[in-house]
Every structure is written in structure tokens, then in C-alpha cells.
Amino acid sequence: MAFWLFKSEPATWSWNNQAEKGAVGEEWDGVRNYQARNFMREMKIGDLGFFYHSQSEKAIVGIVRVIAEAHADSTSNDDRWECVDIAAVVPFQTAITLETIKTDGRLDDMILVRNSRLSVQPVQSKEWEIICELGGISDLENY
């Protein structure tokens, strides 16, 4: 299983919007960056991701699961753009701010710290464990 981070402006699409979709989930559409698109092409059903509120909040607020692999993005007529579908798994007990991530020396190499503008990005296993611990998530096997 691989781990990812999905960024969204909460005024456009928030954790609450994602959670309301339930198990049906939603396309992670509108991504128009080749590197982010290529990361989505690598995703497999069952992979997990952090849901990150960008802009004013700048915090990881929950965990999502990939429920459909890369396919044509329904918001584009250009076949270069693809997306995956994701479903909410669990909210964090405590949102993990970008400031917290940047000041935790164990996360210095995280892509979010080095390239905070990339909207879809991989997360290393050790980074995943640290952030889940900080967010009060201890056992994802129950989800």
C-alpha cells in the first residue's frame, strides 16, 4: 500500500464535503499539473491519503482511501487529464498544521515541507506513521 496527500481549498471542497459523499466517494478532479497527475496514475485501490486543507487552514484534517484508479477527468475534454476517486475514511482528532509539520524535525524531508504547492503528492511510510500519531489515529485496520 502506498500513501498520498491530497490538497484542497476548503472553500472549494472541504473535508466535510468529502465526508458527506460517504463510501461512494468523489473524483479528485481539476488537477492540471503533470507531476500531480502522474502521481495519481501510480495510485491503486486501497491506497490511503491525507486530506489537507490549503489556503488559510494549512492543515491535515483527515484520511481518505483511493476507491477508483486513474481515469479520465470528467471536468476536462482534454484526455491528458486524469483523476482518481477517493472516499473519506476518518477525520483527525487533532488537525495537523503545516507549522507543526515544519517544526517536527522528523518530517523535514516531507514533500509538503519542500514543495508545498504540489496538490497531490506521495507520503513516505515513516511520515505517515508520525502524522497519524500526531493526529490521534492509532489503528487504521478498523476502518
N, C-alpha and C positions, 0 to 999 in steps of 0.2 A: 504494500500500500504506500502511496505517495501522499505528501501533504502540501497544501497550497494556501495562498492568501488571496482573497477577492476584495477589492476596494470599491466602495460605492459612496456617493454623496447622499447622506441621509435624507435630504430634502427631495431627492430624486427617487431613491429606492433604499429604504431603511431595513434594519433587522426586523422590525415589526411587520413590514410589508412581506418580507421573505417568510417569516413565521406563519403569517396568515395563509400562505399558499399550502401549508401542510406538506404531506407526503407527495403531493402532485408536483410540487416544486415550480421552478420558473427557469426560463432561458436566461443565461448570463450574457445578454445581448448588448450590442452597441460598442463593443471593443473594436477600436480602429488603430491598433498598434500591432505590428507584425510579431514582435517578441512575445507579447501577451497572448496573441492568437496561437503562436507556436506552442506555448506552454499548455494552452487548452487542448491542443491536438495530442499532447502526451498523456492527458488525464484518462483514467479508467473508472468505470462504475465502481463505487465504493470508496474511492479516494476521499479524504477529508480535507476541509479547508477552513481557515479562519475567515470570518465575516468582519471586515474593517470599515468603520465609518470614517470617511475622509473629511476634508474641509475643516469645520470648526471643532468637531469632537476629536478626531485623530485618535481612534481607539479601536481595539479588537473587542467586539461585543458578543460574539457567538461562534458556533461551529456549524458548518454545512457539510453535506455529503453530495458528491457527484452522482447523479442518477441517470444521466444520458451522456454518452461520449460525444466528441466534436461532430457537429452537423452544421448545415447552412444556417446562418444568422437570419432570422425572419425579418429583421429590421433593415436588411440591405438587399439590393438587387445585384450586388457585386459578389460573384462566387468566391472571391478571395477571403471573405469574412465568414468565420465560423464561430460557434459558441458551444458551450456545454449547458446542461440543465443541472441545477442544484436544488437541494431541499434543506430546510433548517433542521438541525439535529438538537441543539441545546444552547440556550443563552449562557453567557458567563455570569457567575455570581458577582464578579467584580470586573468591570471593563478595564482592559489593559491599555493604558495610554501610550502613545508614541514616546512621550517623555520618559515613562517608566522603562520602555524597551531600550531607549538610547542610553539610559543611565545604568542599566544592568550589564555589566561587563561581559557576562556570558553570551550576550546577544549582539556583540559588536560586529560580527560578520554577517548578520542577517541582511538579506537584500532590502528589506524595508528600511533599514538604517542607512544603507549605502545608496539606494535608488528609490526614494520614497514616492516617485511619480509613476512608477510602473503599476498598472491597475490589476494585473494578475501575475502572481509570482510564486515560485516554489519556496517551500519552507523545509529546512533540514529536520531530521527526526529529533535531534537533541534540542533544537529551538522549539519544536512542537511541544516536547515534554515540559520545558521550562515555562512556556507561556500558559499551557494548560494548568500547571501547578499554580502560577500566579493568579489565574482566573478562577481558581476553585473547582476545576474539573479534574477528578481523580480517576474515574473509571469509565472510559468510553465504551467498553464492551457491553454495557447495559443499554446502549442507545442504538 
